[in-house]
Amino acid sequence: MALTIAIHSYKGGSGKTSFAINLASAYASVGKSVCLLDVDLKAPSSFNYLLPESKHWVNDIFEGRYGVMDVVKDVSKEMGTKGAFYIGYSNPDILAVREVSSKDRKWQSKALKLLMAAKKDLSNAGIDVVILDTGAGVDFTSVNAIAVADHVISVGRPGVSRQRLMEQIIGGVYMPLDKDCYIIENMCHSDNPTDLSGKKFDLPVLASIPCMCDVAVRGDNEVLVLTEPYHIFSKKIYDIMESLDKITS
Amino acid sequence: MTDNSSTEEMIRLLREISGKLDRILIQGSADKESDDGILDVLDVMTLLTLPDHLRTTATALFELGSATADELAEKTNKERAVESNYLNQLVRMGHVAKNRNGRKVYFSIGEGLGK
């Protein structure tokens, strides 16, 4: 079975998408066969327009129109990765976003079944790692993806108020769904408390990534783990990948 | 002057009553929805409200798609009789559908069409 990781955050702006792109690229760069899916149907990121375009949308999987392998596109040549690098985008067209926002619970229940089936299809196609870039907070699109994943990585900016929110999500979503969860403290400042793991749950913190202006600026135009593997940010991503390998092997 | 202020007060109260009636009407239509069996849909938010044992069973069934009590017990590492009991509880709650195929009974996540 493919290792399926949902990248989640309790609020937007935590650097979740940037982290997801770089983690997926790191896996592909070392020869793993990877699939990165943007499952944030309500606020599609199009992976910040960093990766090549595709003809089909992740929305088609949730609608049952296409299977996951018809939707994803291998961009390993364009990205220069050793392993296969499949990507699937959510449709950023406002009509598609509005349509998703009006879906009822029955549709969401079916969407969960279809996403479970997609995970199986990806495993059968020989994908080693599936990374689901979810929406922030708690709604159907994000929790469906969490339910499908084997592991959840929660990306958050450190701070006491955020620690409380994190505990709510750990206790109210991750734990009841029986997920292995890890924390990435992102955009850390030395003068800020950096413990997001919470006293109550004490989850493993895989990395504390310092706040770096050039990551924010360059992240819009390049995938740092591929263009500058020795950058502090890239090194942290590779360390996280190694920690995950140890945990899951 | 007094007449004017009492008229204004009456209009204010009527608006308040009108607002309350609007809310009652909205509430009424929400109740009707649940009567139509929509509450039976097993979506991920409902999954989160289930007790632990039923949530484990239902999550495994989401993954398997359709399964017998035997197949489900194998996945959850529990006794077949225990899983069969949980599955039937979920059937009674309207979340899971039960179909017989020859000698075997298959369970699957329901479509939310009522009990």
HADDOCK unambig.tbl for C-alpha pairs under 7 A between the chains (distance, minus, plus):
assign (segid A and resid 105 and name CA) (segid B and resid 41 and name CA) 6.85 0.50 0.50
assign (segid A and resid 105 and name CA) (segid B and resid 43 and name CA) 6.11 0.50 0.50
assign (segid A and resid 106 and name CA) (segid B and resid 41 and name CA) 5.91 0.50 0.50
assign (segid A and resid 106 and name CA) (segid B and resid 43 and name CA) 6.99 0.50 0.50
assign (segid A and resid 106 and name CA) (segid B and resid 112 and name CA) 6.66 0.50 0.50
assign (segid A and resid 108 and name CA) (segid B and resid 43 and name CA) 6.22 0.50 0.50
assign (segid A and resid 109 and name CA) (segid B and resid 42 and name CA) 6.18 0.50 0.50
assign (segid A and resid 109 and name CA) (segid B and resid 43 and name CA) 4.33 0.50 0.50
assign (segid A and resid 109 and name CA) (segid B and resid 44 and name CA) 6.80 0.50 0.50
assign (segid A and resid 113 and name CA) (segid B and resid 62 and name CA) 6.03 0.50 0.50
assign (segid A and resid 116 and name CA) (segid B and resid 63 and name CA) 5.88 0.50 0.50
assign (segid A and resid 143 and name CA) (segid B and resid 44 and name CA) 6.85 0.50 0.50
assign (segid A and resid 144 and name CA) (segid B and resid 44 and name CA) 6.21 0.50 0.50
assign (segid A and resid 176 and name CA) (segid B and resid 48 and name CA) 6.43 0.50 0.50
